[in-house]
């Protein structure tokens, strides 16, 4: 499978580049990040070793050359050591991220899959009924697409949580401590996840609807669809044949859109005070916790790259032409 | 086929040479114009409104956006005669903040759009025209920027940027552009690739035209719709991204922008407390600005791919115009022609 190995090589290269960017940003930016971090740590005792650790992290006050620092940076990452988080009592960045990651994966992952499926289906429908009232759906979806995710989150909280009281307005669960995986806990978590997930679905489905509609309309003009119709196949079969072909650009677009959707979803988390990576990232920015910030950037980037790779696999699986070219 | 195919330009042969010239001229004139659908007109109108707002908005603002009105209330006040859009927690006038904030938001978005489009033309057209090793390298670069999640990258960049950098609109636009050019470059590269081997480019090359001349006079003019579309797309991206960055307070929120207003609203829990007048105006402004750009983009899409246009004429309008009424549902495999085009109009001339 030459196609697949080429894609894997590309993503590995991109991952290396992402780590390199992560390494260089604190070193090329003006100002001294160590001082900024320490200025934000007033009230805690800053030991010499803390300062030293920070200096090593950001590459100031060290005699080691840039190349040596770079190798060191890689060695740390490969050992799963992303430094210490100053805003979380000097806990390791890895453990802080591990606490937030499941929430983001659960919320953003589920919402993205649902919105892709729903959006594609709606796109097929809108294309099929071209010229009917369903066309009025397009300007509406355009609005949702153009509105920032977090603004929709504001509206959702105001309407459904505050005014109507159907959903809890913030956080991921009601209890303060973890009661174990019983039904009360799970239903509580689902209850809290529903509104943010709905916001992400509504905000991101618009892109899939429009994309699928446009390809579907073009596909419907193909000869094989006309033939399928002409020989009297049931309408559902004809739609299925057309949609199967029209979905390919949507799948290849999926890998490009994931980064965008994830970015929007991170902002949604912030509005809902949902304890995922987006919320963590905001608090890291607010408290100049650069090590945590870099760590989250790395984790999100790697996750997006992995999702991209998965989407590419699906594409190769769906489209035999790609396989034959290899 | 009673849907007006006979009225198409192929229907009546134009015999008079003068008329033929007029027809070509009319067709060319039409060619450069966007389809005048309701979508495009609405989008254009809204965009103009926002541009005017960016220019005159700050001087229209009734109050200083940062000034607190002297009152004895401690809560945000709903809209009233004194404050048309209510006040914030600090008793600042929301309307003034909205009018002032538009300039920075729109300026950043357009700077980002211009810079990113320039980069994408440079990279995309070069890659598509030269091919070979250069193409591989530039495509790789574009793909790298495409798959990198932009917002986390921007958050890291702005997180390390000293606070003073956070209120320079040009700098912010420039940094956003770095993450926003790749999509346009990719589309332009593909289109350049297909144009490169057309006969007219081939003949220009045979005549001995130089590379820059072929790119500038033969290829670029044919890329204009795509360039325009990618520009609008990037401006849209710029509006959203700048608003997100300001919402995260990564740029100085006192440098008034719509995202900055949302930041203050979020900090004061406006959405949980039901202070809708505080967060709806800036959010709606961003959404409408984005909608106007997206509507214009639809117009360009329909211009590039006329099949998407078929739904443009509603039954009611068609009836009023005395044209054939489009069927409720289109037949498969046939894109009906819903409007008479150039020569049909020429025919009615004396």
Interface residues (C-beta under 8 A of the other chain):
Chain A: X10 X11 X13 X14 X17 X18 X21 X22 X25 X26 X29 X30 X31 X33 X129 X130 X131 X132 X135 X138 X139 X142 X143 X145 X146 X147 X148 X150 X151 X153 X154 X155 X157 X158 X161 X162 X163 X169 X170 X214 X217 X218 X220 X221 X222 X223 X225 X226 X229 X238 X255 X256 X258 X259 X260 X262 X263 X264 X266 X267 X270 X271 X281 X282 X284 X285 X286 X288 X290 X293 X294 X296 X297 X300 X301 X304 X305 X308
Chain B: X39 X140 X143 X144 X146 X147 X148 X149 X150 X151 X152 X153 X155 X156 X157 X159 X160 X161 X162 X165 X183 X236 X240 X243 X244 X247 X248 X249 X250 X262 X265 X266 X270 X271 X272 X273 X274 X276 X279 X280 X283 X284 X286 X287 X288 X289 X290 X291 X293 X294 X295 X298 X301 X305 X307 X308 X310 X311 X326 X327 X328 X329 X330 X332 X333 X334 X335
